[in-house]
């Protein structure tokens, strides 16, 4: 879980002076950093929100406190927010419908990720498309996100977001599913890798829940794996797979997974250096029985699980 402090998103009704509010936001940042309440500081640079100068003040305060920065930029007009984000080394810039060529070039040089939000674009009935061609031309890394919020993007499905990215923004299937083929797995601006633990007795193994109880014959494999591992936990869900990708767990398994969940997780695990297969060792994005490992322990983990390999039901095929 990565958290951001988005204090500079809108002027609260109790304030009338934006500069005073920005000063108060900047004053909050040292305490937020000191108590580890956020990993980054975000802001909204737009005519209806805060100016580039006010945004820069927030970014300066964040950097002084040792926090990374992100930006909602160029959504409704071109205030050169993308370039501002890049100049401050932002991890990412969101929306970007009105970003110009100079902004795309600056983002490419800084390594700032372009986060496209088709849900907000759709709900607000926007007409200006983000400069996808410029991002491609200059090598800007592109991501899509739900921007889940009740006001402008009441969207929780990443699969639907990917579909909208293709239909509304003309992103290609490779860009949407693989994200960054051959470019690795990235977490909060840093490249992440699976762990190098090679002894199961020192490993952390996870599963989502107690669905193993649904079929008694599935239980033997999980019990054997749990007994051999250093630590075993349930209730992992998607977070468990991300723990494997970031080197904080060595294996995550599920006897049943739907294709729409597996398709998003496979490239994350593989780009981080791990394996994402069914319990027979076949790489798959189609669900069924699934296990993700740090690769070093793959054969041993699957050997224990495969005492009884689950057969997916028809709705998982």
Long-range contacts (C-beta under 8 A, 24 or more apart in sequence): 1-239, 2-39, 2-40, 2-187, 2-188, 3-37, 3-38, 3-39, 3-40, 4-38, 4-39, 4-40, 4-41, 4-42, 4-70, 5-29, 5-32, 5-37, 5-38, 5-40, 5-41, 5-42, 5-67, 6-41, 6-42, 6-43, 6-44, 7-41, 7-43, 7-58, 8-42, 8-43, 8-44, 8-49, 8-50, 8-54, 8-55, 8-58, 9-42, 9-43, 9-44, 9-49, 9-72, 10-44, 10-48, 10-49, 11-49, 18-50, 18-51, 18-54, 19-54, 22-50, 22-54, 22-57, 22-58, 23-57, 25-58, 25-61, 26-57, 26-58, 26-60, 26-61, 29-58, 29-61, 29-62, 29-64, 29-65, 29-67, 30-61, 30-64, 30-65, 32-65, 32-67, 33-65, 33-66, 33-67, 34-65, 38-67, 39-67, 39-68, 39-188, 40-67, 40-68, 40-69, 40-70, 40-91, 40-188, 41-67, 41-68, 41-69, 41-70, 42-69, 42-70, 42-71, 42-72, 43-69, 43-70, 43-71, 43-72, 44-71, 44-72, 45-71, 45-72, 45-73, 45-74, 45-79, 45-81, 45-84, 46-72, 46-73, 46-75, 46-76, 46-77, 46-79, 46-81, 47-76, 47-77, 47-79, 48-76, 51-79, 52-79, 52-80, 52-81, 52-84, 55-81, 55-84, 56-84, 56-88, 59-84, 59-88, 59-90, 63-88, 68-188, 68-189, 70-94, 73-99, 73-103, 74-98, 74-99, 74-103, 75-120, 78-103, 82-106, 82-107, 82-112, 82-114, 83-107, 85-110, 85-112, 86-110, 86-112, 91-188, 91-189, 92-143, 92-189, 94-145, 94-147, 95-120, 95-130, 96-130, 96-131, 97-121, 97-126, 97-128, 97-129, 97-130, 98-128, 99-130, 99-131, 99-134, 100-131, 100-134, 101-131, 101-134, 104-131, 104-134, 104-135, 104-137, 104-138, 104-140, 105-138, 107-135, 107-138, 107-140, 108-135, 108-138, 108-139, 108-140, 111-141, 112-140, 113-140, 113-141, 113-142, 113-143, 113-186, 113-189, 114-140, 114-141, 114-142, 114-143, 115-143, 115-144, 115-145, 116-142, 116-143, 116-144, 116-145, 116-165, 116-169, 116-171, 117-144, 117-145, 117-146, 117-147, 117-153, 118-144, 118-161, 118-164, 118-165, 118-168, 118-169, 119-146, 119-147, 119-148, 119-152, 119-153, 119-154, 119-155, 119-161, 119-164, 120-147, 120-152, 120-153, 121-164, 121-168, 121-169, 122-164, 122-168, 123-152, 123-153, 123-154, 124-152, 129-168, 129-169, 129-170, 130-169, 132-169, 132-170, 132-171, 141-180, 141-183, 141-186, 142-171, 142-175, 143-179, 144-171, 144-176, 158-264, 159-260, 159-263, 159-264, 177-263, 177-267, 178-267, 179-267, 179-271, 180-271, 183-271, 184-271, 184-272, 185-245, 185-268, 185-269, 185-271, 185-272, 185-273, 187-245, 187-246, 192-245, 192-246, 192-247, 192-272, 193-247, 193-272, 193-273, 194-244, 194-245, 194-247, 194-250, 194-269, 194-272, 194-273, 194-274, 194-293, 194-294, 194-295, 195-247, 195-248, 195-249, 195-250, 195-294, 196-294, 196-296, 197-250, 197-294, 197-296, 197-297, 198-296, 198-297, 200-228, 200-229, 200-230, 200-250, 200-297, 200-300, 200-301, 201-228, 201-229, 201-230, 202-230, 203-229, 203-230, 203-231, 203-249, 203-250, 203-251, 203-297, 204-229, 204-230, 204-231, 204-232, 204-233, 204-243, 204-248, 204-249, 204-250, 204-251, 205-229, 205-231, 205-232, 205-233, 205-249, 205-250, 205-251, 205-252, 205-253, 205-301, 206-232, 206-233, 206-234, 206-236, 206-240, 206-243, 206-244, 206-249, 206-251, 206-252, 206-253, 207-232, 207-233, 207-234, 207-236, 207-240, 207-252, 207-253, 207-254, 208-234, 208-235, 208-236, 208-237, 208-240, 208-254, 209-234, 209-235, 209-237, 210-234, 211-254, 211-255, 211-256, 212-255, 214-255, 215-255, 215-310, 217-308, 218-255, 218-308, 218-310, 220-307, 220-308, 221-279, 221-304, 221-305, 221-306, 221-307, 221-308, 222-253, 222-305, 224-304, 224-305, 224-307, 225-251, 225-253, 225-301, 225-304, 225-305, 228-300, 228-304, 238-265, 241-265, 241-268, 241-269, 241-292, 242-268, 244-269, 244-272, 244-274, 244-292, 244-293, 244-294, 245-269, 245-272, 245-274, 245-292, 246-272, 247-272, 247-294, 250-293, 250-294, 250-296, 250-297, 250-301, 251-291, 251-292, 251-293, 251-294, 251-297, 251-301, 252-291, 252-292, 253-279, 253-289, 253-290, 253-291, 253-292, 253-301, 253-305, 254-289, 254-290, 254-291, 255-289, 255-310, 256-287, 256-288, 256-289, 256-310, 256-312, 256-313, 256-316, 257-287, 257-288, 257-289, 257-290, 257-316, 258-287, 258-315, 258-316, 259-285, 259-286, 259-287, 259-316, 260-287, 261-287, 262-286, 262-287, 262-290, 265-290, 265-292, 277-302, 278-309, 279-305, 279-306, 279-309, 279-310, 280-306, 280-309, 286-316, 286-317, 287-312, 287-316, 287-317, 288-312, 288-316, 288-317
